[in-house]
Amino acid sequence: MSNASDQEHPLHEAVIEEGPGRKPRGRKRARRLARKAASMPVVPAIGEPQESRAVEGPLQPPTAAGGLVGVLQRRWLLQLLVRREMAKRYSGSFLGLLWSYIQPAIRFGVYYVVVLGLIRKSQSVPEFALHLFCGIVFTHYFAETVSGGTRSIWANRSLVDRTSLPREAFPIASMLTAALHTFPQLVLLMLVCVLVGWQTDLVGIVSGVLGLAIVVIFSTAVALFFSAVNVYYRDFQNIVGTLTQFMHFMVPMMYPVTRVMAVSHSHPLIYQLYMANPIAEAVVLLQRFFWFGSIQANGERNPSTAFPPGMLERGAITLVACLILLWFAQQAFTRLEVKFAEHL
């Protein structure tokens, strides 16, 4: 019995054999087991120097980082968020995305009939309905981007708390969703311009590219910053919604830009403040591409078709300023998102 158990467990064998008449054999086995260091873990005695474990590399935050660059590198994530926003907006709708084409068509038809039929006599602007609709398309994009982006973090707070992803993805997804809703209006605007007889030149093309870049970058910067601020002060989204309603009066769409230019000599400060609005500058540049190309084909010329001097130079400066503003908005967002979990 003792031999069988001794073969099963050598340590037990060495202990059992420690007895009267078996000391030499037990000591030999104990020394043999001590030499087998791998068979038994050795625990350091108290007071001896302990081994320390060093973590290589800096500590990483539990949430995904990367800013706007990290968001653009996760295009699949933007696709999922945009699809989620579209599904939420058109949930239970029979026509779905077709409403994005039907609503601007009805809106432009109303503008065309009302403006041309009732207000044309009091307006000296050629193709005034097209002039008005060009401004409405891009101010609508700005308002929808800023409004949706401001609410994006708070509206998706369950995802922000439970998932590891760049928080900038939510306002960027709101901007892309607004672009999808504005695209049908842009298509309708271009179609009407082509039917009227639209043609353009190099200045018009450069103006269109500058205007589109300004409105997209500026809208993204404002939405990114406001989305972070709204986490701390949630009534901020109501303030933003009220301010965006006045944007229609702060850009030259219900009136030509020549009326603003007329006050540049008597009130130069007011003129400079007005043109410092990036959306106003973008609308002027886009009207040079869409609206002016249409009236240029018809040969209509009057003083109301003039544009501000140095329009392209001012547009380039505005674009650089919007890029700098986007960088500052990213830095502010990074600082504010540290305490998102405490306020959500």
C-alpha positions as CSV (number, residue, x, y, z in Angstrom):
1,M,0.0,0.0,0.0
2,S,2.7,2.4,0.9
3,N,4.7,1.6,-2.2
4,A,1.7,2.3,-4.5
5,S,1.0,5.6,-2.9
6,D,4.7,6.5,-3.0
7,Q,4.9,6.0,-6.7
8,E,1.8,8.2,-7.3
9,H,3.1,11.2,-5.4
10,P,6.9,11.5,-4.9
11,L,6.6,14.3,-2.3
12,H,4.3,12.2,-0.2
13,E,6.7,9.4,-0.5
14,A,9.5,11.5,0.9
15,V,7.4,12.7,3.8
16,I,6.1,9.2,4.7
17,E,9.5,7.7,4.7
18,E,10.7,10.2,7.3
19,G,10.5,7.9,10.3
20,P,12.4,5.6,12.5
21,G,14.9,3.6,10.5
22,R,14.1,5.4,7.2
23,K,15.9,8.8,7.7
24,P,18.7,8.2,5.2
25,R,16.3,7.1,2.4
26,G,13.9,10.0,3.1
27,R,16.7,12.6,3.1
28,K,17.9,11.3,-0.3
29,R,14.5,11.7,-1.8
30,A,14.1,15.1,-0.3
31,R,17.4,16.3,-1.8
32,R,16.4,14.8,-5.1
33,L,13.1,16.6,-5.2
34,A,14.8,19.9,-4.2
35,R,17.0,19.6,-7.2
36,K,13.9,19.4,-9.4
37,A,13.1,23.1,-9.3
38,A,10.6,22.9,-12.1
39,S,8.4,20.4,-10.2
40,M,7.7,22.8,-7.3
41,P,7.1,26.6,-7.3
42,V,9.5,28.5,-5.2
43,V,7.9,31.3,-3.2
44,P,10.3,34.1,-2.2
45,A,10.7,34.6,1.5
46,I,9.3,37.7,3.2
47,G,11.8,40.5,3.2
48,E,13.6,39.4,0.0
49,P,13.5,41.8,-3.0
50,Q,10.3,41.2,-5.0
51,E,10.0,41.3,-8.8
52,S,8.2,44.2,-10.3
53,R,6.1,44.2,-13.5
54,A,6.7,47.2,-15.8
55,V,4.0,48.1,-18.4
56,E,5.6,48.9,-21.7
57,G,4.1,51.9,-23.5
58,P,1.8,54.7,-22.4
59,L,-1.6,54.0,-21.0
60,Q,-4.5,54.1,-23.5
61,P,-7.9,55.5,-22.8
62,P,-10.8,53.1,-22.9
63,T,-12.6,55.0,-25.6
64,A,-11.4,55.1,-29.2
65,A,-9.5,58.2,-30.2
66,G,-8.2,59.7,-33.5
67,G,-10.4,62.7,-34.0
68,L,-11.7,63.5,-37.4
69,V,-8.9,61.5,-39.0
70,G,-9.9,58.4,-37.0
71,V,-13.5,58.9,-38.0
72,L,-12.6,59.1,-41.7
73,Q,-10.5,55.9,-41.3
74,R,-13.7,54.1,-40.1
75,R,-15.9,54.6,-43.1
76,W,-17.9,51.5,-42.3
77,L,-18.9,53.2,-39.0
78,L,-20.1,56.3,-40.8
79,Q,-22.1,54.1,-43.1
80,L,-23.8,52.4,-40.2
81,L,-24.6,55.6,-38.4
82,V,-26.0,57.3,-41.6
83,R,-28.1,54.3,-42.3
84,R,-29.4,54.4,-38.8
85,E,-30.3,58.0,-39.0
86,M,-32.0,57.5,-42.4
87,A,-34.0,54.5,-41.0
88,K,-35.0,56.5,-38.0
89,R,-36.2,59.4,-40.0
90,Y,-38.2,57.4,-42.6
91,S,-39.5,54.8,-40.2
92,G,-43.0,53.8,-41.2
93,S,-42.9,56.0,-44.4
94,F,-44.3,54.5,-47.6
95,L,-42.2,56.7,-50.0
96,G,-39.2,56.9,-47.8
97,L,-36.3,58.7,-49.5
98,L,-38.5,59.9,-52.3
99,W,-39.8,62.6,-50.0
100,S,-36.4,64.2,-50.3
101,Y,-37.2,64.7,-54.0
102,I,-40.9,65.5,-53.7
103,Q,-40.6,68.2,-51.1
104,P,-38.0,70.4,-52.8
105,A,-39.9,70.1,-56.1
106,I,-43.1,71.3,-54.5
107,R,-41.1,74.1,-52.7
108,F,-39.5,75.3,-55.9
109,G,-42.9,75.2,-57.7
110,V,-44.4,77.4,-55.0
111,Y,-41.5,79.8,-55.1
112,Y,-41.7,80.0,-58.9
113,V,-45.5,80.6,-59.1
114,V,-45.7,83.0,-56.1
115,V,-42.6,84.9,-56.9
116,L,-43.1,85.2,-60.6
117,G,-46.9,85.7,-60.4
118,L,-47.1,88.1,-57.4
119,I,-43.8,89.6,-56.5
120,R,-42.0,89.8,-59.9
121,K,-43.2,93.4,-60.5
122,S,-41.5,94.6,-57.3
123,Q,-38.3,92.7,-58.0
124,S,-35.6,93.9,-60.3
125,V,-33.6,90.6,-60.1
126,P,-33.7,88.4,-63.2
127,E,-34.7,84.8,-62.6
128,F,-35.5,85.8,-59.0
129,A,-37.0,82.4,-58.2
130,L,-33.8,80.7,-59.1
131,H,-31.8,83.3,-57.2
132,L,-34.0,82.6,-54.1
133,F,-33.9,78.8,-54.4
134,C,-30.1,78.8,-54.8
135,G,-29.8,80.5,-51.4
136,I,-32.4,78.3,-49.8
137,V,-30.7,75.0,-50.8
138,F,-27.5,75.8,-49.0
139,T,-28.9,77.6,-46.0
140,H,-31.1,74.6,-45.5
141,Y,-28.1,72.3,-45.6
142,F,-26.3,74.5,-43.0
143,A,-29.3,74.6,-40.7
144,E,-29.9,70.8,-40.9
145,T,-26.3,70.0,-40.3
146,V,-25.9,72.3,-37.3
147,S,-29.3,71.3,-35.8
148,G,-28.7,67.6,-36.2
149,G,-25.1,67.8,-35.2
150,T,-25.9,69.7,-32.0
151,R,-28.3,67.0,-30.9
152,S,-26.2,64.1,-32.1
153,I,-24.1,63.2,-29.0
154,W,-27.1,63.6,-26.6
155,A,-29.5,61.7,-28.9
156,N,-27.0,58.8,-29.1
157,R,-25.9,58.8,-25.5
158,S,-26.6,55.1,-25.1
159,L,-24.1,54.3,-27.8
160,V,-21.6,56.8,-26.4
161,D,-21.7,55.2,-23.0
162,R,-21.5,51.6,-24.1
163,T,-19.3,51.5,-27.2
164,S,-15.8,52.4,-27.9
165,L,-15.8,54.6,-31.0
166,P,-14.7,58.2,-31.8
167,R,-17.4,60.5,-30.6
168,E,-16.8,62.8,-33.5
169,A,-18.5,60.2,-35.7
170,F,-22.0,61.3,-34.5
171,P,-21.8,65.0,-35.7
172,I,-20.0,63.8,-38.9
173,A,-22.8,61.3,-39.5
174,S,-25.4,64.1,-39.0
175,M,-23.5,66.2,-41.6
176,L,-23.6,63.3,-44.1
177,T,-27.3,62.7,-43.5
178,A,-28.0,66.4,-44.2
179,A,-26.0,66.1,-47.4
180,L,-28.1,63.2,-48.5
181,H,-31.3,65.2,-47.9
182,T,-29.9,68.3,-49.7
183,F,-28.6,66.3,-52.7
184,P,-32.1,66.0,-54.3
185,Q,-32.5,69.8,-54.0
186,L,-29.1,70.3,-55.6
187,V,-30.1,68.0,-58.4
188,L,-33.3,69.9,-58.9
189,L,-31.5,73.3,-58.9
190,M,-29.0,72.1,-61.5
191,L,-31.8,70.7,-63.6
192,V,-33.7,73.9,-63.6
193,C,-30.5,75.8,-64.5
194,V,-29.8,73.5,-67.4
195,L,-33.4,73.9,-68.7
196,V,-33.1,77.7,-68.5
197,G,-29.9,77.6,-70.6
198,W,-27.2,77.5,-68.0
199,Q,-23.6,78.0,-69.0
200,T,-20.5,78.9,-67.0
201,D,-16.9,79.9,-67.2
202,L,-13.7,79.3,-65.3
203,V,-14.6,82.0,-62.7
204,G,-18.0,80.3,-62.2
205,I,-16.4,76.9,-61.7
206,V,-13.9,78.2,-59.1
207,S,-16.7,80.0,-57.4
208,G,-18.8,76.9,-57.2
209,V,-16.0,74.8,-55.7
210,L,-15.0,77.5,-53.2
211,G,-18.6,78.0,-52.1
212,L,-19.4,74.3,-51.7
213,A,-16.2,73.8,-49.7
214,I,-16.9,76.7,-47.4
215,V,-20.4,75.7,-46.6
216,V,-19.5,72.1,-45.9
217,I,-16.4,72.8,-43.7
218,F,-18.0,75.6,-41.8
219,S,-21.2,73.6,-41.1
220,T,-19.1,70.7,-39.9
221,A,-17.0,72.9,-37.6
222,V,-20.0,74.5,-36.0
223,A,-21.8,71.1,-35.6
224,L,-18.8,69.5,-34.0
225,F,-18.3,72.3,-31.5
226,F,-22.0,72.7,-30.6
227,S,-22.5,68.9,-30.2
228,A,-19.9,68.9,-27.4
229,V,-21.3,72.1,-25.7
230,N,-24.9,70.6,-25.8
231,V,-23.8,67.8,-23.6
232,Y,-23.1,70.3,-20.8
233,Y,-26.0,72.6,-21.5
234,R,-28.8,70.8,-23.2
235,D,-31.0,73.8,-23.8
236,F,-28.3,74.9,-26.2
237,Q,-30.0,72.9,-29.0
238,N,-33.0,75.1,-28.7
239,I,-30.9,78.2,-28.9
240,V,-29.2,76.9,-32.0
241,G,-32.6,76.1,-33.6
242,T,-33.7,79.6,-33.0
243,L,-30.5,81.2,-34.5
244,T,-30.6,79.1,-37.6
245,Q,-34.1,80.5,-38.4
246,F,-32.5,83.9,-38.9
247,M,-30.0,82.6,-41.4
248,H,-32.4,83.2,-44.3
249,F,-32.2,87.0,-43.6
250,M,-28.4,87.0,-43.2
251,V,-27.5,85.8,-46.7
252,P,-28.3,87.5,-50.0
253,M,-31.2,85.3,-51.3
254,M,-34.4,87.4,-50.7
255,Y,-32.5,90.4,-51.9
256,P,-29.5,90.8,-54.3
257,V,-26.0,91.2,-52.9
258,T,-25.8,94.6,-54.7
259,R,-28.0,96.1,-51.9
260,V,-25.4,95.1,-49.4
261,M,-22.6,96.5,-51.6
262,A,-24.5,99.8,-51.8
263,V,-23.8,100.4,-48.1
264,S,-20.1,99.6,-48.3
265,H,-19.2,103.3,-48.7
266,S,-21.5,104.8,-46.1
267,H,-21.2,101.9,-43.6
268,P,-18.0,100.0,-44.3
269,L,-18.0,98.2,-40.9
270,I,-21.5,96.8,-41.5
271,Y,-20.5,95.6,-44.9
272,Q,-17.4,93.8,-43.6
273,L,-19.3,92.2,-40.8
274,Y,-22.0,91.0,-43.3
275,M,-19.5,89.5,-45.7
276,A,-17.5,87.9,-42.8
277,N,-20.4,85.4,-42.5
278,P,-19.1,82.3,-44.2
279,I,-22.6,81.2,-45.3
280,A,-23.2,84.6,-46.9
281,E,-19.9,84.4,-48.7
282,A,-20.7,80.8,-49.8
283,V,-24.1,81.7,-51.1
284,V,-22.6,84.6,-53.2
285,L,-20.1,82.2,-54.7
286,L,-22.7,79.5,-55.4
287,Q,-25.0,82.1,-57.0
288,R,-22.1,83.0,-59.3
289,F,-22.0,79.4,-60.4
290,F,-25.7,78.5,-60.6
291,W,-27.8,81.7,-60.9
292,F,-25.4,83.9,-62.9
293,G,-24.7,81.1,-65.3
294,S,-28.5,81.0,-66.1
295,I,-29.0,84.7,-66.6
296,Q,-25.8,84.9,-68.6
297,A,-27.2,82.5,-71.1
298,N,-30.3,84.7,-71.5
299,G,-28.3,87.8,-71.9
300,E,-30.1,89.6,-69.1
301,R,-27.9,92.4,-67.6
302,N,-28.8,95.0,-65.0
303,P,-27.1,96.5,-62.0
304,S,-28.5,93.8,-59.7
305,T,-26.4,91.1,-61.3
306,A,-23.0,92.5,-60.1
307,F,-20.9,90.7,-57.5
308,P,-18.6,92.1,-54.8
309,P,-15.1,93.0,-55.9
310,G,-12.4,90.5,-55.0
311,M,-14.9,87.7,-54.6
312,L,-12.5,84.8,-55.3
313,E,-9.8,86.2,-53.1
314,R,-12.2,86.7,-50.2
315,G,-13.6,83.2,-50.8
316,A,-10.1,81.7,-50.6
317,I,-9.4,83.6,-47.3
318,T,-12.8,82.4,-45.9
319,L,-12.0,78.8,-46.8
320,V,-8.7,79.0,-44.9
321,A,-10.4,80.6,-41.9
322,C,-13.0,77.8,-42.0
323,L,-10.3,75.1,-42.0
324,I,-8.6,76.8,-39.0
325,L,-12.1,77.0,-37.3
326,L,-12.5,73.3,-37.9
327,W,-9.2,72.6,-36.2
328,F,-10.1,74.7,-33.2
329,A,-13.5,72.9,-33.0
330,Q,-11.7,69.5,-33.0
331,Q,-9.4,70.7,-30.1
332,A,-12.4,72.0,-28.1
333,F,-14.3,68.7,-28.7
334,T,-11.3,66.7,-27.5
335,R,-11.1,68.7,-24.3
336,L,-14.9,68.6,-23.6
337,E,-15.4,64.9,-24.3
338,V,-13.4,63.9,-21.2
339,K,-16.4,64.6,-19.0
340,F,-19.1,63.3,-21.3
341,A,-19.8,60.3,-19.1
342,E,-20.5,62.6,-16.1
343,H,-23.2,64.6,-18.0
344,L,-24.8,61.9,-20.2
